[in-house]
């Protein structure tokens, strides 16, 4: 058992995660004696993992990535009704009394770089229908977007998401033509290092469209390079990654990340 307080990130796969680099950078900058790790947890080991860590007073919690964001909701307390709103958890926090609660920092992290835009009534396309997509759709519903097109390998899986978040739109296959969306978001793992590429024809998008890829390994994905070649504005996975990590860091370690160090951190992430 660790002598230091620690948090970690769990997933399957997990080797791609940049979370340890980010949290350790902040811990070192603030002089906090704690650690942040990664743990490769397969789906059939998730329940045992939560129970084991629940009993460890040094464990402060974990970030949750693919594919556990939905399944973990059955294993922890849910005081903020994340199940009834977003429907996916990405942050688990151990309380001083030993109870373990879940929350979601993805929605706020995703929306931060879009906060200055007026998306009310705008048509949007979202690739994917997993836990990250839930956070994206939750945030977009709050922004009052218009018609939403979800592109997914299994359209049936995505059908209920529009109704869940009170959005009007449609679900189409992954290889369907894009609609003329003002915002295209990739919330899937396609294009991530070690995953198949996301090959989309961006020609239907208007010239003022924004392409936002949540993938952060690599930061400059094939989708963003295609968007750059078309002269479209892009948002890479750094903004959401840092935004959601900052909220989780405060929950784990009781301190805000240092200000004015994002350029330094981005340089580390792309190195």
N, C-alpha and C positions, 0 to 999 in steps of 0.2 A: 504494500500500500504506500502511496506517495506521501512524503512528509510535507509536500507543498499543496496548497489548493490547486485544483486543475479543472479545466473544461476540455471538451473535445468535439470533433465533428464525426458523425457516423454516416455510413452509406455503403452501397454495394453497386459499383466500384467506389473507391475512395482515394486512390493514389493521386488523382487529378486535383484534389481539393487544395485551394489556396488559403483556406481559413487558418491553418496553423501559422503560416507566414504573417498574415495580417494581425492576428491576436498577439503573437509573440513580439512583433514589431511595436505594438502599442504597450504591451507589458514592460518591455525594455525601456521604451521612451519615458514611461511614467515611474519606473523604478519599483514596480510591483513584483513581489516575490511569489510568482505563481507560474503555472505551465498550461499549455494548450496543445492537445495532441489530435491525431486522427485514429479512428478505430474502424476496421473493416468488419462490418456486421451484416451477415446474410439474413434474409427475411425470417428464416426459421429459428434464428438465434436472437431476434429482437426482444422478445418478452423476457428471456433470461438475462439479457444485457441490462434492461431497465431495472429488474429486480436486484441484480448484483450491485449496480451503481447506487441504487436507492439506499443501500446499507453502508455506503462509503462516505463518511463525513467530509472527506477532502474533495469529493466530486461536487462541482458547482453546477454542472449541467452539460448539455451538448447542443450543438447545431445538428439539424437533421436534413439530409439530402436524399437524392434518389436512391432507393424506391420507397422510403419509409414514411413519407410525410402524411399519408393518410392512415396507414396501419398503426402508427404510434399513438393516435388519438384514443385507441381502446386501452392504452396501458398507463395513462397518466390522468391527473385531475385537469379539469377544464373550466376554471372559474370565469373566464372571459367569454364563454360560449363560442369558442373558435369553431367547433363542430357545426354549430348552427349558422355561422356567418361565412367564413372563408372555406371551412371544410378540409383544412390541411394545416399541420403544425410543422414549423421549421426550427423551433427553439424550445428546449426542455430545461427547466430550472429546478434544482433541488432547494427546497426551503429549509430554514434552520431547524424546523421541527421534524425533518425527514420526509415530509410530503414532497411529491414531485408534480409540478404543473407544466402545462404546455401552452405556448402562445405562437403567434406568427409575426415575424418582422419583415417577411418578404413583401407584403403589400405596400408598406410605407417605403421600403427600400426601392421597389420598382417605380413607384410614382414620383419620387423625389426629383429626378431630372426632367419630368414632364410637368411639374407643378405650375410653371409659368405659361404653359400653353392653354389655349381655349379649345378643349376637345368636345365641348357640348354639341351633340348631334352629329359628330364626325363619324364616318364609316371606318371601321377598324377590322383588321385581320389578325388572328392569333393562331400560331402553329403549336399544336400539342394540347393535351387534355388531362395532364397529370396534376400533381400538387402545386407546381409553380404556376400552371395555368389558372388554377383556382384563385391564387393571390392576385394575379394579373387581372382576371375578370372582376374580382371584387373591387379592385381599385378603379377599373374602367367604369364600372357601374356607378361608383360614387362620383366620377367625373362627368356622368351624364352623356356618355358617348351614344352614337346612333347605331346603325345596323352593324352587327358583329358577325363576321364569318370565321368559324373555327375550322382549320384544316387539320385532319388527324388520320392516322392509318386506319383506325376503327371508328367510323363516324358514329356508330351506335353508342360507343362509350362516352362520346362528347355531347350527345343529344340533351341529356339532363342538365348540363352546366348552364345553358342559356336560361332555362326556367329557374334554376337555383338562384341566379343573380338578377333575375328580372330583366334580362336583356332580350332585345329583338334581333333575330338574325337567322343564320342557317349553319349547318355543319356539312362540310364537303370532304372528299377524299384528299389525301396529301398531294396527289398529282393533279388536282383540279386547277384550272387557271385562277390566278389571284384576282380579286375584285379591285376596283380603283380606290383602294383604301388610303386614308390620310395617315394612318399609322399601321405598320406591320410589326408584330412582335413574335419572335421565336422563343417560346417557353419550353421547347422540347430539348432533348440532349443531342439532337442531330447537329452535326458540325463540331461537336466536342472532340477533343483529342481522343482517338481510339474508337470513335463512333462513326457511323456512316455520314457522309456530307448531306447538307440540306441544299438541294438543287432546285431553285425556284426561278421562274422567269419573271423578272421585276418590271417588264415593259408595261403591264396594265396600271402600274402605280403612277399617280400624277407627279409632276416635277417638284412639288413642294411636300411630298410625302416624307415621313420619317421612318427609318428602319432601325428597330431596337432588338438586339440579340442578347438574351440573358446568359448565353454561354460565355464563360470567362477563361477557358483553357482550350484554345488560345484566345486572347483578347480580340485580335483581329481575325475574325472568322471568314470563311469563304463567302457567306451571306453579306457581311459588311463590305468586303472587297468588291463584290458585285454591285452593291449599292453605291459605293464610292465611284466606281467606274461610270455609273449613271448620273453622278453629281447629286445624289440624294443625301440629305442630312442623316447622320447615324448616331446611335447611342450604343456603346458597348457594355459588356457585362460588369465593368468596373464599378459603375455608379450604384447599381443595385447591390453588388457584392459588398461594397463598403458601407452602404446605407443600412442594410440589414445586419451586417456584422457589428456596426457601432451600437445599435440598439441591444443586440445580444451581449456585447462586451459589458455594457452597463449592468445588465441583469446578472451576469456571472461574477463580475469583479467589483461592482459598486463604484465605478469611476467612468467618466467620459473619456473617449479617446483624445489624444493630444490634437490641438488645432494646428492648421497650417502645415501638415506633414503629408498631405495626399499626393503631391507630386513625387515625393521621395518613395512613397509606398507603391505608386503606380510603376515607377522605374524598377522596383524590386520584383513586381508581379510579371513584368514583361521580360525580365532578364533571362 
